[in-house]
Amino acid sequence: MDELDRQILNILRRDARTPYTEIASEVGTSEGTVRNRVERMTEQGVIERFTVSTRTGNVKAMIEVSVAVDVDTSRVAERMAEWEEVDFVWQVSGEEDVVLVVDAADTRSVNDLITKAREQDEVVSTKTRLILDEQLG
């Protein structure tokens, strides 16, 4: 991956629907070059998916989960990723092992997810942070 790839990725991170012609103009190359590079980065797994960010009026939160030392964190993360309100699951270093980024209808729904997480045999503890504001980078 070179500097041109990084520039293309930065534009797509802000808006994955940016037309290739607009990206090409901004980075100083042709539309075909942008198209080929995006296709290559997708095939190589650098770009995993294109997503939509919404402002639903819902309650967004991070539920930080600690699991027992002898637990396969990947399996726990994969299972939690299937929960309906979960947008992202991150395996992280530090005090917690897994972070769920959730988009729930209301605080009761967030609390239900916290309870669901705590009911998992592998889970030792949780911490929750409500997301008050979000800026695209």
VMD Tcl script that draws the C-alpha trace (Angstrom):
set ca {
  {0.00 0.00 0.00}
  {1.39 3.37 -0.98}
  {0.51 7.02 -0.34}
  {-2.09 7.11 -3.15}
  {-3.88 4.11 -1.64}
  {-3.90 5.86 1.75}
  {-5.36 9.03 0.23}
  {-8.10 7.02 -1.50}
  {-8.90 5.18 1.74}
  {-9.12 8.42 3.72}
  {-11.71 9.77 1.28}
  {-13.70 6.53 1.35}
  {-13.65 6.46 5.17}
  {-15.42 9.81 5.23}
  {-17.96 8.81 2.56}
  {-17.87 5.37 0.97}
  {-20.22 6.62 -1.76}
  {-17.78 9.23 -3.08}
  {-17.69 8.82 -6.88}
  {-14.39 7.57 -8.28}
  {-14.23 10.64 -10.55}
  {-14.38 12.92 -7.49}
  {-11.71 10.88 -5.69}
  {-9.50 10.97 -8.81}
  {-9.80 14.74 -9.01}
  {-8.96 15.17 -5.34}
  {-5.87 12.90 -5.39}
  {-4.65 13.92 -8.86}
  {-5.05 10.71 -10.84}
  {-7.49 9.11 -13.27}
  {-10.85 7.52 -12.47}
  {-9.55 4.21 -13.85}
  {-6.60 4.25 -11.48}
  {-8.90 4.86 -8.51}
  {-11.25 2.08 -9.64}
  {-8.38 -0.40 -10.09}
  {-6.85 0.46 -6.72}
  {-10.16 0.14 -4.87}
  {-10.81 -3.22 -6.55}
  {-7.30 -4.42 -5.65}
  {-7.60 -3.27 -2.03}
  {-10.99 -5.01 -1.80}
  {-9.58 -8.26 -3.23}
  {-6.61 -8.10 -0.83}
  {-8.88 -7.53 2.16}
  {-7.56 -4.05 2.91}
  {-11.13 -2.84 2.32}
  {-13.37 -5.29 4.12}
  {-16.72 -3.65 3.42}
  {-18.49 -0.44 2.59}
  {-20.86 0.75 5.32}
  {-23.47 3.37 6.05}
  {-23.33 5.59 9.10}
  {-26.73 6.77 10.29}
  {-28.15 9.24 12.76}
  {-31.15 7.29 13.99}
  {-31.87 9.17 17.18}
  {-31.11 5.93 18.99}
  {-28.89 5.53 22.02}
  {-25.35 4.60 21.05}
  {-23.03 3.03 23.58}
  {-19.85 1.06 24.06}
  {-20.15 -1.99 26.25}
  {-16.70 -3.03 27.43}
  {-16.51 -6.70 28.35}
  {-13.90 -8.57 30.40}
  {-13.74 -12.32 30.00}
  {-12.05 -15.04 32.02}
  {-8.34 -15.61 31.33}
  {-8.81 -19.09 29.85}
  {-11.47 -18.00 27.33}
  {-11.15 -17.85 23.53}
  {-11.98 -14.17 23.10}
  {-12.54 -14.59 19.35}
  {-15.43 -17.01 19.89}
  {-17.07 -14.66 22.40}
  {-16.64 -11.71 20.01}
  {-18.08 -13.66 17.05}
  {-21.14 -14.67 19.07}
  {-21.77 -11.10 20.30}
  {-21.36 -9.72 16.77}
  {-24.55 -11.58 15.84}
  {-26.66 -9.60 18.33}
  {-29.06 -7.32 16.49}
  {-28.15 -3.94 18.01}
  {-24.40 -4.51 17.79}
  {-22.70 -2.49 15.03}
  {-19.08 -3.40 15.78}
  {-17.19 -5.81 18.00}
  {-13.57 -5.00 18.76}
  {-11.08 -7.27 20.48}
  {-8.89 -4.87 22.45}
  {-5.92 -4.78 24.79}
  {-6.10 -3.34 28.28}
  {-8.45 -3.99 31.18}
  {-11.28 -5.14 28.92}
  {-11.09 -7.79 26.22}
  {-14.03 -7.01 23.95}
  {-15.84 -3.77 23.14}
  {-19.33 -3.78 21.65}
  {-20.43 -0.65 19.83}
  {-24.21 -0.70 19.94}
  {-27.03 1.32 18.41}
  {-30.14 0.65 20.48}
  {-33.62 2.16 20.43}
  {-33.44 3.40 24.02}
  {-31.61 3.03 27.32}
  {-33.74 0.01 28.26}
  {-32.45 -1.76 25.14}
  {-28.86 -0.87 26.08}
  {-29.48 -2.26 29.56}
  {-30.90 -5.46 28.03}
  {-27.67 -5.87 26.04}
  {-25.59 -5.33 29.17}
  {-27.62 -8.02 30.93}
  {-27.27 -10.35 27.94}
  {-23.49 -9.85 27.98}
  {-23.28 -10.48 31.71}
  {-25.28 -13.69 31.34}
  {-22.55 -15.19 29.13}
  {-20.58 -17.80 31.09}
  {-17.22 -16.39 29.95}
  {-17.95 -12.80 30.99}
  {-16.39 -11.59 34.23}
  {-17.49 -7.93 34.14}
  {-18.75 -5.11 31.94}
  {-18.41 -1.33 31.76}
  {-20.67 0.85 29.68}
  {-20.09 4.24 28.11}
  {-22.86 6.16 26.37}
  {-21.73 7.86 23.18}
  {-22.84 11.49 23.42}
  {-21.58 12.79 20.09}
  {-19.87 11.44 17.02}
  {-17.71 13.19 14.42}
  {-16.55 11.60 11.21}
  {-12.78 11.74 10.76}
}
mol new
graphics top color blue
foreach p $ca { graphics top sphere $p radius 0.5 }
foreach p [lrange $ca 0 end-1] q [lrange $ca 1 end] { graphics top cylinder $p $q radius 0.2 }
display resetview
